[in-house]
Amino acid sequence: MKTPSLTASPGKAEHRRTLALLGAFCIFLSTIEYLIPKPMPFMRIGIANLPLLLALDILPFTAFLALLGVKVIGQALITGTLFSYILLFSLAGGGISALSMFGLRRLLGRERISLIGISVLGALLSNGAQLALARIFIFGESARYITPPFLAMGIITGLGLGIFCEYFIRRSRWYAEFQTTKVQKSQKGEGEREFLPSSSPSVPSVPLWFLSSLRFRFREKRRGAYEKLFNSGELCLAGLLMMPAMVFNPDPYFRVIQFLFFWFLAWLSGKKNNPLITILIILGIVAFNLTVPYGRVLFSLGPVRITEGALLAGLQRAVTLEGLIMLSRAAIRGDLRLPGPFGELMGESFRILALVQERKHTITRKNFAMDIDNLMFELSETEAPGTSLQNTETAAAGRRGSTTVGRIILAAAVILAWLPWVFTRL
């Protein structure tokens, strides 16, 4: 039985593809980490470092640095911290941690130090760098009070991540294929698991099929009109101009309005979106934040206190996260080409991220590691959006400028996005 193969001695193209895949998972795990309430915004569990740990033995130094850059910048874009001091914390903590882990792994080798030790060291160095910045920018001398629990958290999370990585690489089909097989084009054999969507033996009823077909056609019409109106580069620029409007808006209620506006833009773009799942995610984030009560007590449900501070913080985080995701869906297209090699890598990572988000329902708690492995294996063999010959016409359209009507709409969208922020200043 033949299986799809990766490469043992990957060239530049293979390294770039692997970089984009690992970068997409860095950003995806950053979105999960953002949902977890923290006493301080710069505190992170570090699960987004998993792809960095996996890359220690399979990527050269320059590619590893590029992956670190994708993680830090992508994390800032997803969490809405690109223009805040949180980016400085991420750069310092992530940079010192990643460089130290890479250097130690190369110096001692995998025979002398495990990923568990590497992970604990990286977590301690990252937390130490962030504590130093917290002392300078936030807490001053009182930073010593948070140092013991912060470092203890680093040891615990670093230990957990290291154990998971050791478990993963010993059982991972994707990791084994990357390290042991040569570049080859293989055909699927009998009995091989098929990852691509297959037709179901059961045929849906005519009314359900008819409604589904109507929704699909309506969405495709919106997508086609959207792509004809806007150039992908100008669309991305408009998105970047709208993003700070939400990030810098101090009023959580106005952020809700901005979120609804970005949701409307994503709907116009024809991107697939499930409103029920979006609402449940927002409610889940708010509920998680209510477990860390602070501020005025609004009401109590037995021993549980619902406080104004936790409620507003949860609402603000939830609508910011989902709003930026909706804005990304509206502003980032598959034919987007950012300038420079790193910009191209970031664009490819976000395109693969879209595939990860579409398939995230396949990741279960029971088989988390193997589900991640199967998804990575699938995406490593799946042609990334925007690279096939079928997308040549779309790519050419993306290089054309926006229409006059399109530019007017983009300018109006940017102004409307900033209006709630302006009202908070009046």
matplotlib code that plots the C-alpha trace (Angstrom):
import matplotlib.pyplot as plt

x = [0.0, 1.4, 1.1, 1.5, 5.1, 6.8, 10.5, 13.6, 15.9, 13.4, 14.5, 13.5, 10.0, 9.4, 10.8, 8.5, 5.5, 6.3, 6.9, 3.5, 1.9, 3.6, 3.0, -0.7, -0.8, 1.0, -1.7, -4.5, -3.2, -2.8, -6.5, -7.3, -4.9, -6.6, -9.8, -8.3, -8.7, -5.5, -4.8, -2.5, -2.7, 0.9, 0.7, 0.4, 0.3, 2.5, 0.6, 1.3, 5.0, 4.1, 5.0, 8.3, 9.2, 8.3, 10.5, 13.7, 14.9, 13.4, 14.1, 17.4, 18.1, 16.9, 13.6, 13.2, 13.6, 11.0, 8.6, 9.2, 8.3, 5.1, 4.1, 4.7, 3.2, 0.3, -0.4, -0.5, -2.9, -5.3, -5.4, -5.5, -2.2, -0.1, 0.0, 0.3, 3.0, 1.9, 3.8, 7.0, 6.4, 5.9, 9.0, 11.2, 9.8, 9.3, 12.7, 14.8, 13.0, 13.1, 16.8, 17.8, 15.9, 17.3, 20.9, 20.7, 19.2, 21.9, 24.6, 23.6, 21.6, 18.5, 20.4, 21.5, 18.4, 14.8, 12.0, 10.7, 13.9, 14.0, 10.4, 10.9, 14.0, 12.2, 9.2, 11.4, 13.4, 10.3, 8.6, 11.8, 12.1, 8.4, 8.8, 11.7, 9.6, 6.6, 8.9, 9.9, 6.5, 3.8, 4.6, 7.8, 9.3, 6.1, 6.8, 8.6, 5.2, 4.1, 7.5, 7.1, 3.7, 4.6, 7.8, 6.0, 3.4, 6.2, 7.6, 4.2, 3.2, 6.7, 6.7, 3.2, 4.1, 7.4, 5.6, 3.0, 5.7, 7.7, 4.5, 3.5, 6.7, 7.0, 3.6, 3.2, 2.9, 3.5, 6.7, 8.0, 7.3, 9.0, 12.2, 12.5, 11.1, 12.5, 10.7, 8.3, 4.9, 2.9, -0.5, -3.1, -3.4, -6.2, -7.2, -5.6, -7.5, -9.1, -8.9, -10.6, -14.4, -16.2, -19.7, -22.1, -24.1, -27.2, -28.9, -30.5, -34.1, -35.1, -36.1, -32.8, -30.8, -32.7, -32.1, -28.5, -28.0, -29.7, -27.5, -24.4, -25.3, -26.2, -22.9, -20.9, -22.6, -21.6, -18.1, -17.9, -19.2, -16.9, -13.8, -14.7, -15.1, -11.9, -8.2, -6.8, -4.0, -6.3, -8.8, -6.0, -4.9, -8.4, -8.5, -5.3, -6.7, -9.9, -8.2, -6.8, -10.3, -11.4, -8.1, -7.9, -11.6, -11.9, -15.7, -16.8, -20.3, -19.0, -16.8, -19.9, -21.1, -17.8, -17.9, -21.4, -20.1, -17.1, -19.4, -21.5, -18.4, -17.4, -20.9, -20.7, -17.4, -19.1, -16.9, -18.5, -19.5, -21.8, -23.5, -24.5, -20.9, -19.7, -22.3, -21.4, -17.7, -18.5, -20.7, -17.9, -15.3, -17.5, -18.3, -14.6, -13.8, -16.6, -14.6, -12.1, -14.4, -13.4, -15.1, -18.7, -20.9, -23.9, -25.7, -24.9, -26.0, -25.3, -21.6, -21.0, -20.6, -21.2, -19.0, -19.1, -15.3, -15.2, -18.3, -17.1, -13.6, -15.1, -17.3, -14.5, -12.1, -14.8, -16.0, -12.5, -11.3, -14.3, -14.4, -10.8, -11.4, -14.4, -12.3, -9.6, -12.1, -13.4, -10.0, -7.7, -8.3, -6.6, -4.9, -3.3, 0.4, 2.2, 5.5, 8.7, 9.5, 8.2, 5.0, 4.5, 5.0, 2.6, -0.1, 0.4, 0.1, -3.2, -4.5, -3.6, -5.1, -8.4, -8.3, -7.4, -10.4, -12.7, -11.5, -11.2, -14.3, -12.1, -10.0, -11.4, -10.3, -10.2, -7.7, -6.2, -2.7, -3.6, -6.3, -3.7, -1.3, -3.9, -4.9, -1.2, -0.7, -3.8, -2.8, 0.8, -0.6, -3.4, -2.7, -2.9, -5.5, -4.5, -1.7, -3.7, -4.1, -7.8, -7.1, -5.1, -8.0, -8.7, -5.1, -5.0, -8.1, -6.5, -3.6, -6.0, -7.0, -10.3, -13.1, -14.1, -17.2, -15.1, -12.7, -15.6, -17.0, -13.6, -13.2, -16.7, -16.0, -12.9, -14.8, -17.7, -15.3, -13.7, -17.0, -17.6, -14.1, -14.8, -18.0, -16.1, -13.9, -16.8]
y = [0.0, 3.3, 6.5, 10.1, 11.2, 14.3, 14.8, 13.9, 16.5, 19.2, 22.0, 25.6, 25.0, 22.2, 24.2, 27.1, 24.8, 23.3, 26.8, 28.0, 24.9, 25.3, 29.0, 28.4, 26.1, 28.8, 31.3, 28.8, 27.8, 31.5, 31.9, 29.1, 30.5, 33.9, 32.4, 31.4, 34.2, 35.5, 37.8, 39.9, 40.3, 39.3, 36.0, 33.1, 29.3, 28.9, 26.3, 28.4, 27.3, 23.7, 24.2, 25.8, 22.8, 20.5, 22.6, 22.3, 19.2, 19.7, 23.3, 25.2, 28.3, 30.9, 29.0, 28.6, 32.4, 32.9, 30.6, 32.7, 35.8, 34.3, 33.2, 36.7, 38.8, 36.4, 36.2, 40.0, 40.2, 37.6, 38.9, 42.5, 43.4, 44.5, 48.1, 47.5, 46.7, 43.1, 42.8, 43.9, 41.2, 38.6, 39.6, 39.6, 36.5, 34.5, 35.6, 34.8, 31.5, 30.3, 31.2, 29.6, 26.4, 26.2, 26.8, 24.3, 21.6, 22.1, 22.2, 19.1, 17.2, 15.2, 12.4, 14.6, 16.8, 16.0, 18.3, 18.3, 19.9, 22.3, 23.3, 24.0, 26.1, 28.0, 28.7, 30.0, 32.2, 33.6, 34.3, 35.9, 38.3, 39.2, 39.8, 42.2, 44.2, 44.1, 45.6, 48.4, 49.2, 48.1, 47.1, 48.7, 47.2, 45.4, 43.0, 40.7, 39.7, 38.1, 36.5, 33.2, 32.2, 33.4, 31.3, 28.3, 28.5, 28.5, 25.3, 23.6, 24.6, 24.0, 20.5, 19.8, 21.1, 19.1, 15.9, 16.4, 17.1, 14.0, 11.9, 13.5, 13.1, 9.4, 8.7, 11.3, 10.1, 13.6, 14.0, 10.6, 11.1, 14.5, 13.0, 9.7, 9.8, 11.2, 13.7, 11.7, 11.8, 8.9, 7.6, 6.7, 2.9, 0.7, 1.0, 4.4, 6.9, 9.5, 13.0, 14.9, 15.2, 12.2, 11.8, 10.3, 7.2, 8.8, 11.4, 14.3, 15.1, 17.3, 20.3, 20.3, 19.8, 22.7, 25.1, 24.2, 24.7, 28.1, 29.2, 28.1, 29.9, 33.1, 32.9, 32.4, 35.3, 37.5, 36.2, 36.9, 40.4, 41.1, 39.9, 42.0, 45.2, 45.0, 44.5, 42.1, 44.4, 47.4, 45.2, 44.1, 47.7, 48.8, 45.9, 47.0, 50.6, 49.3, 46.9, 49.6, 51.1, 48.1, 47.5, 51.1, 51.5, 51.5, 51.1, 47.4, 48.3, 50.2, 47.2, 45.1, 47.5, 47.2, 43.5, 43.4, 45.7, 43.4, 40.4, 42.1, 42.6, 39.0, 38.0, 40.3, 38.7, 35.3, 33.6, 30.6, 31.4, 29.8, 32.4, 29.9, 28.8, 32.4, 33.3, 30.2, 31.1, 34.6, 33.3, 30.8, 33.5, 35.7, 32.7, 31.9, 35.5, 35.5, 32.8, 35.6, 38.1, 41.7, 45.0, 45.8, 42.8, 42.9, 39.9, 36.5, 33.0, 31.1, 31.1, 32.5, 36.3, 38.1, 41.2, 44.2, 44.2, 40.5, 40.8, 43.8, 42.3, 39.0, 40.9, 43.1, 40.1, 38.0, 40.6, 41.8, 38.3, 37.4, 40.9, 40.6, 37.2, 38.5, 41.4, 39.0, 36.9, 40.0, 41.6, 38.6, 36.8, 33.7, 35.8, 38.2, 38.7, 40.6, 42.2, 40.3, 36.7, 37.1, 38.7, 35.8, 33.4, 35.2, 35.2, 31.5, 30.8, 32.7, 30.8, 27.5, 28.8, 29.2, 25.5, 24.6, 26.6, 24.8, 21.4, 22.2, 20.1, 17.0, 17.7, 16.1, 16.0, 12.3, 11.9, 15.4, 14.5, 12.1, 14.4, 17.2, 14.8, 13.7, 17.3, 18.3, 15.3, 16.2, 19.9, 19.0, 17.1, 19.5, 22.2, 25.6, 28.0, 30.4, 28.1, 25.9, 26.6, 26.9, 30.1, 31.8, 33.9, 34.9, 35.8, 38.0, 39.7, 40.3, 42.1, 44.5, 47.7, 48.0, 49.6, 53.2, 51.9, 49.5, 52.2, 54.3, 51.4, 50.7, 54.3, 54.3, 51.1, 52.5, 55.7, 53.6, 51.4, 54.4, 56.2, 54.3, 55.2, 58.8, 58.8, 57.6, 60.7, 63.2]
z = [0.0, -1.0, 1.0, 0.2, 1.0, 2.0, 1.9, 3.9, 2.3, 1.4, -1.0, -0.7, -2.1, 0.4, 3.3, 2.4, 2.2, 5.6, 7.0, 5.8, 7.3, 10.7, 10.6, 10.1, 13.1, 15.2, 14.4, 14.9, 18.3, 19.2, 18.6, 21.0, 23.6, 23.3, 24.6, 27.9, 30.6, 32.1, 35.0, 32.8, 29.0, 28.3, 30.1, 27.8, 28.3, 25.2, 23.2, 20.1, 20.6, 19.7, 16.0, 17.0, 19.1, 16.2, 13.8, 15.9, 14.2, 10.7, 9.7, 9.2, 11.2, 8.7, 8.2, 11.9, 12.3, 9.6, 11.5, 14.6, 12.7, 11.3, 14.8, 16.4, 13.7, 13.0, 16.7, 16.9, 13.9, 15.2, 18.8, 17.7, 19.6, 16.6, 17.8, 21.5, 24.0, 23.9, 20.6, 22.4, 25.0, 22.3, 20.4, 23.5, 25.2, 22.0, 20.4, 23.4, 24.0, 20.4, 19.8, 23.1, 22.3, 18.8, 20.0, 22.8, 20.6, 18.0, 20.7, 22.7, 20.1, 20.6, 22.3, 25.3, 25.8, 25.1, 23.9, 27.5, 28.8, 25.8, 26.4, 30.1, 29.4, 26.7, 28.9, 31.8, 29.5, 27.8, 31.2, 32.5, 29.6, 29.9, 33.7, 32.9, 30.5, 33.0, 35.6, 33.2, 31.7, 34.1, 37.6, 38.6, 41.9, 42.6, 39.8, 42.3, 43.7, 40.5, 39.7, 41.6, 40.3, 36.8, 36.7, 38.3, 35.5, 33.0, 34.4, 34.4, 30.9, 29.5, 31.0, 29.5, 26.1, 26.1, 27.0, 24.3, 21.7, 22.6, 22.4, 19.1, 17.2, 18.2, 16.7, 14.0, 10.5, 9.2, 11.2, 10.2, 6.5, 6.6, 8.1, 6.3, 2.8, -0.4, -2.7, -4.8, -6.4, -5.2, -6.0, -3.5, -2.9, -2.0, 1.6, 2.1, 4.1, 1.9, 3.3, 0.6, 0.8, -0.7, -1.7, 0.8, 0.0, 1.4, -0.8, 1.0, 0.5, -2.4, -0.2, 1.8, -1.4, -3.1, -0.1, 0.1, -3.6, -3.4, -0.5, -2.4, -5.6, -3.7, -1.9, -5.1, -6.7, -3.8, -4.0, -7.7, -7.5, -4.5, -6.4, -9.5, -7.4, -5.4, -6.0, -3.4, -2.4, -2.0, -0.1, 2.3, 2.8, 3.7, 6.2, 7.8, 8.0, 9.7, 12.1, 14.5, 14.7, 16.7, 18.5, 19.9, 20.7, 24.5, 24.5, 24.5, 23.3, 20.3, 19.6, 19.3, 16.6, 14.8, 15.0, 13.4, 10.7, 10.0, 10.1, 7.4, 5.3, 5.6, 4.5, 1.5, 0.5, 0.1, 2.7, 4.4, 8.0, 10.6, 12.7, 15.4, 15.9, 16.0, 18.7, 20.7, 20.6, 21.9, 24.7, 25.6, 25.8, 28.0, 30.3, 30.7, 31.7, 34.3, 36.1, 37.1, 38.7, 39.4, 39.5, 40.7, 41.4, 39.1, 40.6, 42.1, 41.2, 44.4, 44.9, 41.4, 41.2, 37.9, 38.0, 35.6, 35.0, 34.0, 31.9, 29.9, 29.5, 28.2, 25.8, 24.6, 24.0, 22.3, 19.8, 19.2, 18.4, 16.2, 14.7, 13.5, 12.2, 10.2, 9.0, 7.9, 6.0, 4.2, 3.5, 2.7, -0.5, -2.0, -4.7, -2.3, -2.8, 0.0, -0.9, -0.2, 0.7, 4.2, 3.1, 0.7, 3.6, 5.8, 3.0, 2.5, 6.2, 6.4, 3.4, 5.0, 8.3, 6.4, 5.5, 9.2, 10.4, 7.9, 9.2, 12.9, 13.6, 12.9, 15.9, 19.0, 22.6, 22.7, 19.9, 19.9, 18.9, 16.2, 14.8, 14.6, 12.9, 10.3, 9.6, 9.1, 6.8, 4.8, 4.4, 3.5, 0.5, -0.4, -2.9, -1.2, -2.3, -5.0, -6.4, -8.9, -12.6, -12.0, -10.0, -12.8, -13.9, -10.2, -9.7, -12.8, -11.5, -8.2, -9.9, -11.6, -9.7, -7.9, -9.8, -9.1, -7.3, -5.4, -4.2, -3.1, -1.1, 0.5, 1.5, 3.0, 4.8, 6.4, 7.5, 8.9, 10.8, 12.6, 13.4, 16.7, 17.8, 16.9, 19.0, 22.1, 21.8, 21.6]

ax = plt.figure().add_subplot(projection="3d")
ax.plot(x, y, z, "-o")
ax.set_aspect("equal")
plt.show()
